[in-house]
Amino acid sequence: MKKKIIMFVLAICMIIPCAFLFSACGNQSSETSSAETSSATYTVAFAVNNAEYGSVDRSSITVPYGTSVSRDGDSIIIGDETITGTGTEACYGLQSWGDNVPNTITENITLTAQFDVRDISYWGFISYSDSAASVANVPAGLSGHFEIPRLVKRNGVVYPVTSISLSAFSDRTGLTSITIPNSVTSIGTEAFYGCTGLASITIPNSVTSIGNSAFYGCTGLTSITIPNSVIGIGNYAFCDCTELTSITIPNSVTSIEDYAFGGCTGLTSIVVEEGNTVYDSRNNCNAIIETSTNELIYGCENTVIPNSVTNIGNSAFEGCTGLTSITIPNSVIGIGIYAFRDCTGLTSITIPNSVTSIEDHAFVGCTGLTSIVVEEGNTVYDSRNNCNAIIETSTNELIYGCKNTVIPNSVTSIGTGAFVGCTGLASITIPNSVTSIGNSAFEGCTGLTSITIPNSVIGIGNYAFGGCMGLTSITIPSVTSIGDGAFSGCTGLTSITIPNSVTSIGNRAFNGCTGLTSITIPNSVTSIGIDAFNGCTGLTSITIPNSVISIGYYAFGGCTGLTIYAEAGNKPDGWAGSWNFSNCPVYWYSETSNTDGHHWHYDTDGVTPVIW
C-alpha cells in the first residue's frame, strides 16, 4: 500500500511540469499567430459595374490588416488612400461601392463602383415634360465650365435631355464654357442671354433650332460653329456678339430671322455653305443673300454688294461701325429700315439711279457722313444743288442729311429723323420754304448750338429737337402746337419764347431742360401735357394763364425751386390730381384782398405777381 502511494505521488509530480510545459507552448503559439495576422497586408482591388458609365482612378492598393474604410462623396477612403470614381459623362454618377464594403480591411477584397444615370432630383434645375427633360434656370452663381447631362432618371425611368429652356443660363456672367450633349435638339429663347464670360461653345449636330436671342449679348464669344443639323436661327439669336469675327451658315439652314446677327460689329467674314437652297454668299461677297429674292439680309465691314442684289434688307448693316465705304450697285431698287443704322465709320454714300425706295431711318446714326449724293437720272430721289442730302423729288421733303448739308430753298419739309443723331452738325439754316419739321428731325444733334426756325413753319414734330444739349436759345414761330418731347433734354436752353399761336404744349415737351430759368406761357394755351416741364430744376417762377383748362400728370414734377402763379381762382377740374407732384408753392388769382397766404394779384405794371 505504502508503495502504491509513493508511485502515485511520483506520477503527479511528473504530470504537473508537463502540463506547465504544454501550457507555455500553447501560449507561445497563440501569440505567434496574432503577431503574424497584425503584420499581414491585403489587396483591395477596384472594379466598375459598367465601363461605359464610369471609371476608377486606381486598379488596386495594398494595405495592412485592420485599415479603416470610409465614404466621402464619389470617393472611398481606405487608410491614407483616396480612390475616386468618375462618370464618363455628367449624366452618370457613382451610386455606391457595392454591398460588401467593410469598416476595416481584414482580407483580400474587390470593391465595385456602381455607376448609374443620376436622378433628376440631383440636378435641381432639370425639368420634365412630355417624356423628355430640359435644362431650366440653373443656379445664379454658376461659374467656369459646365456640362449639361445627356440623360436623367425619373421614377426609375431614364429620359434624354432634349432642350435648353427659356433663359436657362440667362445672365450667368461667370460661365466661361459649356458642353452641350448630342441629345439636345433645341436651344431656347434667351438661353444664354447676357453670358458675357462665355468665350466658346460647341453646338452638337443634334441641334435643329437656335431660339430668339439665344446668345444675345455674349460679348466674350469669339467663335461659334453652327452644325449642319440646324434649320432655323431665331430673331436676335447672336445680336451684339461683338467679338465674333466670322460666321458660316451651313447648307441645312432654311430660316434666319430678323436681326439674328445685328450688332456683331467684329464680323469680317460671312460665308454661306455651297448647296444651301435658301441663302447664298455669291461671288465671295461676305454677306448673306436670300436667293429667291436677291435681298442682302446681313453684311459686314468687308461686304461687296454683288450687282445681282435688288434689295438691301432691314438692318442689313446696322451697327457695322467698321464699315467705312460701300458701293451700292445700280441693280438695287430698295433700301430697308435701319439698313445702315449706326454705321459711324461710313463717310460717304451714293444712291444709284435705280433706287426707288428708301425706308425710314435707313441711315440714322451715321454720324461720320460728310457726303451724300443721289445719281443723276433717279426718278424718285435727288440731291439738288449739291446739297449733301437725299430729297424725295415729288414731295420736296428732305429725308436724310449730314453735317455738311445745305437745305435748298425748294424744300418744303424736313422728314422724320432726317438729321437724328448727327452730332457733328453745328449749325444749319432752315429756309422759309419749309413748313414742317418732322418727328425727331434733329433729335440728338448735340453739337447744334443755335437754330432759326422761320415763320413759314407751322408744325414741329415730336422730339424734333430732343436731346439737343448745345442749344442755348430758340425762337418758336407761329405754330399751333409744340409736339411731345419737342425740346426734351435740351439742357443748355436757358430761355424760350412761346408764341401766342400755340394752343397745346405736348407731353414731355421741355422735360429735363435743367438750364431753363424762365418761360412765358401765352393765354392762347389751353393744355399742358404730362411731364411737360418735369425736371426743369432751374425754373423759379411760372404763371399759368386762365386759358389753361388741362394739365397732365407730373407736369411740373421735380421743379424743386419753382413758385407757381395760377390765374385760375382754384384748381380747374381738368388739371390732373398730381399735376404739381413736387408740391411747389401754388398761389391762386384773386382780384380782392385775401390774406390766407394762398392768393395773388398783378402789380400795377400788370405783369409782376404779388401775393396778398
VOGU-3710 file (C-alpha; in Angstrom, 3 decimals, decimal comma):
1> mkkkiimfvl> 0,000/0,000/0,000  2,735/2,394/1,000  4,474/1,589/-2,281  1,319/2,482/-4,321  1,013/5,853/-2,599  4,638/6,666/-3,340  4,171/5,791/-7,032  1,014/7,955/-7,284  2,842/11,000/-5,836  5,701/10,474/-8,273
11> aicmiipcaf> 3,224/10,389/-11,181  1,574/13,624/-10,078  4,965/15,263/-9,826  5,736/14,255/-13,373  2,335/15,376/-14,828  2,348/18,889/-13,344  5,598/20,040/-15,005  4,412/18,610/-18,342  1,122/20,483/-18,016  3,000/23,683/-17,389
21> lfsacgnqss> 5,259/22,890/-20,315  2,344/22,233/-22,675  0,570/25,370/-21,433  3,613/27,501/-22,100  3,993/26,044/-25,571  0,310/26,781/-26,339  0,542/30,408/-25,274  3,619/30,894/-27,360  1,848/29,507/-30,454  -1,191/31,828/-29,971
31> etssaetssa> 0,987/34,908/-29,590  2,902/33,970/-32,719  -0,342/33,628/-34,757  -1,663/37,038/-33,567  1,597/38,732/-34,426  1,591/37,195/-37,895  -2,033/38,475/-38,535  -1,386/42,060/-37,433  1,631/42,365/-39,697  -0,113/40,905/-42,786
41> tytvafavnn> -1,065/43,034/-45,855  -4,069/42,650/-48,110  -5,000/43,654/-51,629  -8,052/45,813/-52,246  -8,992/45,667/-55,922  -11,384/48,101/-57,641  -13,829/47,459/-60,460  -16,800/49,189/-62,126  -20,211/47,795/-62,902  -20,194/49,316/-66,425
51> aeygsvdrss> -17,121/50,799/-68,083  -19,345/52,921/-70,361  -20,726/54,702/-67,322  -17,614/55,438/-65,303  -14,116/54,578/-64,161  -11,994/54,390/-61,001  -8,654/56,140/-60,731  -6,872/53,108/-59,165  -6,972/49,414/-60,046  -5,824/48,190/-56,628
61> itvpygtsvs> -3,951/49,076/-53,444  -2,209/47,082/-50,722  -2,929/47,976/-47,120  -2,216/46,470/-43,667  -4,675/44,371/-41,757  -7,344/46,453/-39,986  -7,066/49,554/-42,206  -10,189/51,704/-41,820  -12,676/52,293/-44,659  -15,000/55,319/-45,115
71> rdgdsiiigd> -17,014/57,038/-47,907  -16,700/60,672/-48,965  -18,936/61,641/-51,892  -17,743/59,863/-55,029  -14,572/58,718/-53,240  -13,793/55,906/-50,865  -11,066/56,438/-48,271  -9,013/53,429/-47,177  -6,436/54,441/-44,619  -4,454/57,238/-46,201
81> etitgtgtea> -5,540/56,324/-49,725  -8,398/58,098/-51,527  -9,899/56,328/-54,515  -12,296/58,264/-56,728  -14,925/57,123/-59,190  -15,782/59,429/-62,107  -18,658/59,187/-64,569  -17,769/59,203/-68,254  -20,420/61,915/-68,701  -22,162/64,359/-66,400
91> cyglqswgdn> -25,297/62,236/-66,523  -23,594/59,254/-64,839  -22,982/59,334/-61,114  -21,417/56,972/-58,583  -24,253/55,480/-56,580  -22,315/53,141/-54,243  -19,259/50,884/-53,873  -21,317/47,699/-53,602  -22,832/45,825/-50,664  -19,641/44,303/-49,286
101> vpntitenit> -17,821/47,433/-48,092  -16,291/46,594/-44,669  -15,424/49,027/-41,913  -11,874/47,652/-41,829  -9,769/45,563/-44,173  -9,254/42,010/-42,869  -8,864/40,116/-46,125  -8,270/40,490/-49,841  -11,348/42,145/-51,318  -12,768/43,639/-54,532
111> ltaqfdvrdi> -14,918/46,786/-54,317  -17,102/47,539/-57,330  -18,061/51,145/-58,148  -21,758/51,182/-59,022  -22,482/53,844/-61,668  -25,932/54,778/-62,935  -27,842/57,664/-64,530  -28,253/60,435/-61,966  -31,751/61,045/-60,684  -33,496/64,225/-61,830
121> sywgfisysd> -33,540/65,419/-58,209  -29,723/65,501/-58,196  -29,637/68,429/-60,605  -32,347/70,645/-59,212  -32,664/72,640/-62,439  -33,749/69,911/-64,836  -37,462/69,962/-65,636  -39,513/67,161/-67,103  -42,425/67,117/-69,522  -43,731/65,002/-72,365
131> saasvanvpa> -41,326/62,106/-71,854  -38,270/64,338/-72,138  -36,209/66,616/-69,917  -34,877/70,133/-70,352  -32,418/72,466/-68,636  -34,176/75,323/-66,844  -32,927/78,173/-64,637  -29,512/76,989/-63,487  -28,122/78,470/-60,230  -27,263/82,170/-60,366
141> glsghfeipr> -23,735/81,680/-59,016  -22,683/79,274/-61,773  -19,108/79,881/-62,945  -16,377/78,271/-65,015  -17,147/75,254/-67,179  -20,457/73,444/-67,116  -21,531/70,177/-68,703  -25,197/69,593/-69,404  -26,241/65,978/-68,668  -27,367/63,893/-71,625
151> lvkrngvvyp> -29,712/61,705/-69,577  -31,636/61,914/-66,316  -33,598/59,333/-64,339  -37,102/59,999/-63,096  -39,036/57,437/-61,071  -36,606/54,781/-62,243  -37,077/55,620/-65,935  -34,266/57,199/-67,991  -35,107/60,218/-70,186  -32,952/62,245/-72,606
161> vtsislsafs> -32,298/65,954/-72,060  -33,539/67,382/-75,351  -33,726/71,141/-74,855  -32,282/74,174/-73,121  -35,297/76,149/-71,934  -36,200/79,830/-71,855  -33,499/81,892/-70,088  -31,902/78,747/-68,606  -28,430/80,344/-68,369  -29,512/83,966/-68,822
171> drtgltsiti> -27,074/86,483/-67,269  -24,805/83,782/-65,805  -21,810/86,029/-66,399  -19,372/83,682/-64,632  -19,957/80,898/-67,176  -16,874/80,574/-69,404  -17,546/77,399/-71,404  -20,220/74,760/-71,738  -20,632/71,264/-73,110  -23,973/70,569/-74,767
181> pnsvtsigte> -24,727/66,829/-75,238  -25,884/65,458/-78,572  -29,295/64,680/-77,118  -30,228/68,379/-77,243  -32,277/69,356/-80,297  -33,229/72,937/-79,442  -31,629/75,929/-77,752  -34,450/78,071/-76,384  -35,229/81,764/-76,305  -32,618/83,773/-74,346
191> afygctglas> -30,983/80,508/-73,259  -27,546/82,155/-72,887  -28,671/85,790/-72,944  -26,044/88,116/-71,463  -23,468/85,385/-70,698  -20,645/87,859/-71,162  -17,973/85,476/-69,868  -18,808/82,723/-72,360  -15,776/82,518/-74,649  -16,531/79,393/-76,656
201> itipnsvtsi> -19,301/76,918/-77,236  -19,726/73,827/-79,370  -23,221/73,222/-80,653  -23,700/69,488/-81,327  -25,083/68,301/-84,653  -28,272/67,172/-82,958  -29,493/70,776/-82,596  -32,074/71,840/-85,184  -33,107/75,257/-83,880  -31,435/78,210/-82,169
211> gnsafygctg> -34,082/80,363/-80,468  -34,715/84,083/-80,331  -31,956/85,990/-78,503  -30,336/82,656/-77,577  -26,828/84,183/-77,400  -27,823/87,857/-77,276  -25,079/89,998/-75,728  -22,498/87,213/-75,348  -19,768/89,772/-75,824  -16,948/87,352/-74,940
221> ltsitipnsv> -17,895/84,831/-77,629  -15,121/84,863/-80,220  -16,147/81,930/-82,378  -19,032/79,562/-82,896  -19,682/76,657/-85,224  -23,237/76,157/-86,371  -23,652/72,465/-87,288  -25,394/71,385/-90,472  -28,278/69,976/-88,451  -29,558/73,488/-87,688
231> igignyafcd> -32,605/74,510/-89,706  -33,661/77,772/-88,041  -31,871/80,727/-86,401  -34,215/82,999/-84,414  -34,602/86,754/-84,044  -31,588/88,410/-82,357  -30,012/84,956/-81,869  -26,436/86,306/-81,913  -27,235/90,004/-81,573  -24,446/92,135/-80,045
241> cteltsitip> -21,900/89,312/-80,009  -19,329/91,988/-80,672  -16,255/89,719/-80,584  -17,490/87,290/-83,254  -15,229/87,715/-86,265  -16,652/85,134/-88,641  -19,788/83,152/-89,207  -20,553/80,244/-91,504  -24,142/79,332/-92,349  -24,444/75,594/-93,082
251> nsvtsiedya> -26,446/74,335/-96,034  -29,131/72,966/-93,703  -30,347/76,414/-92,594  -33,624/77,453/-94,218  -34,677/80,276/-91,884  -32,713/83,234/-90,498  -34,948/85,643/-88,597  -34,636/89,410/-88,227  -31,514/90,854/-86,650  -30,032/87,406/-85,975
261> fggctgltsi> -26,510/88,843/-86,303  -27,332/92,503/-85,617  -24,698/94,457/-83,741  -21,949/91,897/-84,418  -19,530/94,724/-85,023  -16,450/92,497/-85,158  -17,612/90,407/-88,129  -15,200/90,426/-91,043  -16,196/87,166/-92,743  -19,635/85,772/-93,609
271> vveegntvyd> -19,961/82,566/-95,603  -22,957/80,514/-96,664  -22,025/76,928/-97,487  -22,494/75,686/-101,028  -25,695/73,718/-101,502  -27,898/75,891/-99,304  -31,218/76,205/-101,158  -32,440/79,373/-99,421  -29,373/81,560/-98,854  -26,053/82,215/-100,593
281> srnncnaiie> -22,953/84,380/-100,401  -22,403/84,636/-104,129  -19,146/85,939/-105,522  -17,495/85,652/-102,099  -19,399/88,797/-101,152  -19,052/88,370/-97,361  -22,801/88,636/-96,894  -25,953/86,547/-96,635  -28,313/86,892/-99,584  -31,783/85,423/-99,823
291> tstneliygc> -31,500/83,562/-103,082  -35,104/83,741/-104,277  -35,480/87,500/-103,729  -31,886/88,635/-104,276  -32,162/90,557/-101,000  -28,990/91,088/-98,967  -30,096/90,419/-95,403  -26,772/90,574/-93,499  -23,478/92,213/-94,309  -20,229/93,187/-92,578
301> entvipnsvt> -17,393/95,655/-92,952  -15,841/93,612/-95,782  -19,037/93,114/-97,781  -19,017/93,781/-101,519  -22,599/94,015/-102,745  -22,976/91,922/-105,930  -24,672/93,641/-108,853  -27,382/90,978/-108,819  -28,738/92,201/-105,462  -32,048/94,067/-105,765
311> nignsafegc> -32,725/94,964/-102,122  -30,696/95,784/-99,029  -32,763/94,394/-96,173  -33,861/95,856/-92,870  -30,900/96,331/-90,515  -28,590/94,603/-93,006  -25,543/96,629/-91,901  -26,912/98,050/-88,647  -24,208/98,774/-86,089  -21,416/97,900/-88,507
321> tgltsitipn> -19,041/100,509/-87,126  -16,085/99,190/-89,132  -17,802/99,886/-92,462  -16,014/102,887/-93,949  -17,268/102,733/-97,527  -19,796/100,796/-99,569  -20,795/100,798/-103,215  -24,469/100,244/-103,891  -24,774/98,774/-107,394  -27,419/100,052/-109,803
331> svigigiyaf> -29,259/96,749/-109,544  -30,562/97,819/-106,124  -34,101/99,222/-106,078  -34,838/99,231/-102,314  -33,017/100,057/-99,051  -34,741/98,807/-95,893  -35,471/100,217/-92,450  -32,279/100,764/-90,391  -30,252/99,271/-93,247  -27,121/101,290/-92,360
341> rdctgltsit> -28,126/102,445/-88,884  -25,210/103,473/-86,627  -22,574/102,802/-89,282  -20,491/105,511/-87,646  -17,423/104,896/-89,810  -19,263/105,496/-93,082  -18,150/108,818/-94,554  -19,949/108,908/-97,891  -22,874/107,296/-99,648  -24,024/107,370/-103,239
351> ipnsvtsied> -27,581/106,362/-104,120  -27,733/104,916/-107,640  -30,435/105,972/-110,060  -32,068/102,521/-109,774  -33,202/103,054/-106,149  -36,920/103,805/-105,869  -37,485/103,078/-102,154  -35,538/104,182/-99,081  -37,279/103,195/-95,849  -37,359/105,161/-92,586
361> hafvgctglt> -34,127/105,525/-90,602  -32,043/103,782/-93,279  -29,004/105,958/-92,453  -29,876/107,078/-88,927  -26,867/107,393/-86,620  -24,321/107,542/-89,449  -22,527/110,322/-87,623  -19,432/110,200/-89,831  -21,241/111,004/-93,081  -19,878/114,070/-94,840
371> sivveegntv> -21,069/113,362/-98,374  -24,452/112,204/-99,666  -25,072/112,006/-103,410  -28,017/110,810/-105,466  -27,035/109,895/-109,014  -28,474/111,900/-111,874  -31,428/110,242/-113,530  -33,046/108,900/-110,339  -36,801/109,428/-110,760  -37,703/109,305/-107,065
381> ydsrnncnai> -34,861/110,994/-105,169  -32,363/113,779/-105,801  -29,596/115,769/-104,133  -30,284/119,042/-105,899  -27,794/121,892/-105,769  -25,112/119,552/-104,367  -26,939/119,812/-101,040  -25,375/116,701/-99,449  -28,779/115,261/-98,677  -31,455/112,961/-100,060
391> ietstneliy> -34,656/114,703/-101,122  -37,852/112,996/-102,192  -38,423/114,699/-105,520  -42,219/114,569/-105,686  -42,818/115,978/-102,174  -39,718/118,172/-101,787  -39,137/116,514/-98,413  -35,570/116,223/-97,188  -35,420/112,676/-95,806  -31,694/112,304/-94,953
401> gckntvipns> -28,993/114,833/-94,243  -25,499/115,022/-92,749  -23,301/117,579/-91,029  -22,423/119,203/-94,388  -25,996/119,510/-95,627  -27,237/122,808/-97,035  -31,020/122,767/-97,212  -32,170/124,083/-100,618  -34,905/126,742/-100,562  -37,146/124,459/-102,594
411> vtsigtgafv> -37,501/122,012/-99,688  -40,916/122,200/-98,004  -40,474/119,730/-95,162  -37,722/118,132/-93,098  -38,634/114,491/-92,692  -38,804/112,164/-89,715  -35,335/111,537/-88,330  -33,661/113,433/-91,171  -30,703/114,566/-89,007  -31,254/112,394/-85,931
421> gctglasiti> -28,013/111,687/-84,061  -25,992/113,965/-86,349  -23,645/115,018/-83,558  -21,291/116,881/-85,935  -23,989/119,302/-87,080  -23,062/122,648/-85,515  -25,432/124,965/-87,358  -27,973/124,840/-90,143  -30,209/127,315/-91,903  -33,799/126,315/-92,454
431> pnsvtsigns> -35,118/128,230/-95,463  -38,529/129,910/-95,355  -39,840/127,416/-97,886  -40,053/124,838/-95,072  -43,487/124,447/-93,491  -42,985/121,410/-91,254  -40,244/119,813/-89,200  -40,860/116,100/-88,694  -40,640/113,860/-85,653  -37,084/113,501/-84,318
441> afegctglts> -35,789/115,584/-87,238  -32,842/116,961/-85,233  -33,033/114,706/-82,185  -29,658/114,060/-80,581  -27,822/116,762/-82,579  -25,726/117,557/-79,528  -23,362/119,873/-81,429  -26,148/122,178/-82,594  -25,781/125,458/-80,710  -28,336/127,643/-82,454
451> itipnsvigi> -31,083/127,355/-84,996  -33,566/129,742/-86,509  -36,971/128,356/-87,329  -38,616/130,540/-89,965  -42,184/131,826/-89,650  -43,169/129,599/-92,547  -43,033/126,568/-90,224  -46,480/125,638/-88,931  -45,666/122,268/-87,384  -42,860/120,973/-85,129
461> gnyafggcmg> -42,950/117,201/-84,668  -42,482/115,081/-81,581  -38,898/115,111/-80,277  -37,899/117,308/-83,200  -35,064/118,864/-81,151  -34,988/116,383/-78,272  -31,545/115,942/-76,718  -30,009/118,964/-78,471  -27,992/119,779/-75,371  -25,934/122,513/-77,070
471> ltsitipsvt> -28,936/124,697/-77,910  -28,978/127,793/-75,702  -31,926/129,641/-77,180  -34,603/129,133/-79,772  -37,452/131,159/-81,162  -40,576/129,222/-81,930  -42,575/130,507/-84,905  -46,341/130,769/-85,136  -47,118/127,094/-84,689  -50,320/125,869/-83,020
481> sigdgafsgc> -48,746/123,076/-81,013  -45,401/122,039/-79,542  -45,079/118,274/-80,020  -44,342/115,636/-77,424  -40,735/115,845/-76,287  -40,014/118,558/-78,865  -37,270/120,139/-76,725  -36,822/117,473/-74,045  -33,294/117,121/-72,741  -32,171/120,489/-74,146
491> tgltsitipn> -30,145/121,118/-71,010  -28,392/124,199/-72,418  -31,633/126,047/-73,155  -31,949/128,989/-70,760  -34,980/130,764/-72,132  -37,669/130,215/-74,709  -40,498/132,276/-76,084  -43,731/130,522/-76,866  -45,820/132,445/-79,416  -49,456/133,194/-78,719
501> svtsignraf> -50,484/130,974/-81,615  -49,706/127,858/-79,547  -52,730/126,126/-78,045  -51,088/122,978/-76,650  -47,735/122,075/-75,091  -47,155/118,344/-75,584  -46,165/115,608/-73,168  -42,526/115,983/-72,050  -42,157/118,997/-74,358  -39,496/120,612/-72,124
511> ngctgltsit> -38,768/117,628/-69,873  -35,269/117,775/-68,358  -34,446/121,297/-69,552  -32,394/121,905/-66,432  -30,936/125,207/-67,675  -34,326/126,809/-68,332  -34,750/129,675/-65,874  -37,812/131,398/-67,262  -40,664/130,757/-69,643  -43,814/132,639/-70,522
521> ipnsvtsigi> -46,928/130,694/-71,337  -49,269/132,758/-73,526  -53,009/132,879/-72,880  -53,645/131,019/-76,129  -52,523/127,768/-74,464  -55,340/125,505/-73,305  -53,439/122,331/-72,389  -50,091/121,403/-70,877  -49,141/117,742/-71,284  -47,820/115,030/-68,971
531> dafngctglt> -44,277/115,739/-67,715  -44,220/118,891/-69,869  -41,769/120,720/-67,564  -40,709/117,779/-65,400  -37,132/118,129/-64,161  -36,774/121,817/-65,051  -34,847/122,436/-61,863  -33,753/125,969/-62,888  -37,287/127,344/-63,155  -38,099/129,692/-60,274
541> sitipnsvis> -41,412/131,212/-61,340  -44,161/130,495/-63,845  -47,567/131,983/-64,493  -50,281/129,695/-65,779  -52,909/131,683/-67,692  -56,619/131,273/-67,079  -56,961/129,776/-70,583  -55,299/126,504/-69,449  -58,052/124,016/-68,729  -55,959/120,837/-68,825
551> igyyafggct> -52,651/119,951/-67,154  -51,255/116,410/-67,238  -49,678/114,287/-64,549  -46,290/115,416/-63,181  -46,290/118,459/-65,486  -44,048/120,307/-63,008  -42,547/117,282/-61,234  -39,011/117,777/-59,978  -39,186/121,573/-60,301  -37,926/121,912/-56,766
561> gltiyaeagn> -37,330/125,691/-56,791  -40,498/126,682/-58,628  -43,279/129,009/-57,465  -46,485/128,737/-59,489  -48,925/131,588/-60,035  -52,229/130,373/-61,460  -54,664/132,866/-62,967  -57,455/130,467/-62,027  -59,152/131,151/-58,689  -58,876/127,466/-57,760
571> kpdgwagswn> -57,811/124,192/-59,304  -59,783/123,511/-62,520  -61,344/120,075/-62,929  -59,175/119,323/-65,959  -55,935/119,578/-64,030  -54,674/116,110/-63,053  -54,547/115,216/-59,382  -50,738/115,075/-59,403  -50,107/117,968/-61,789  -47,991/119,558/-59,028
581> fsncpvywys> -46,314/116,322/-57,995  -43,412/118,057/-56,207  -45,745/120,241/-54,156  -44,349/123,524/-55,428  -45,909/126,582/-53,766  -49,098/127,466/-55,684  -50,931/130,791/-55,497  -54,418/131,278/-56,968  -55,541/134,549/-58,501  -57,818/136,878/-56,599
591> etsntdghhw> -58,857/140,412/-57,572  -59,760/141,203/-53,997  -57,612/141,139/-50,905  -57,190/137,676/-49,453  -54,838/137,218/-46,552  -54,887/133,418/-46,348  -51,442/133,299/-47,936  -52,562/131,307/-50,976  -53,655/134,049/-53,356  -52,059/136,686/-55,561
601> hydtdgvtpv> -52,802/139,573/-57,894  -50,917/141,554/-60,542  -48,891/144,565/-59,544  -49,712/147,909/-61,099  -47,487/147,056/-64,075  -49,889/144,237/-64,974  -47,013/141,747/-65,171  -45,453/141,167/-61,780  -47,325/138,800/-59,424  -47,851/139,979/-55,860
611> iw> -49,055/137,766/-53,001  -51,933/139,203/-50,973
//
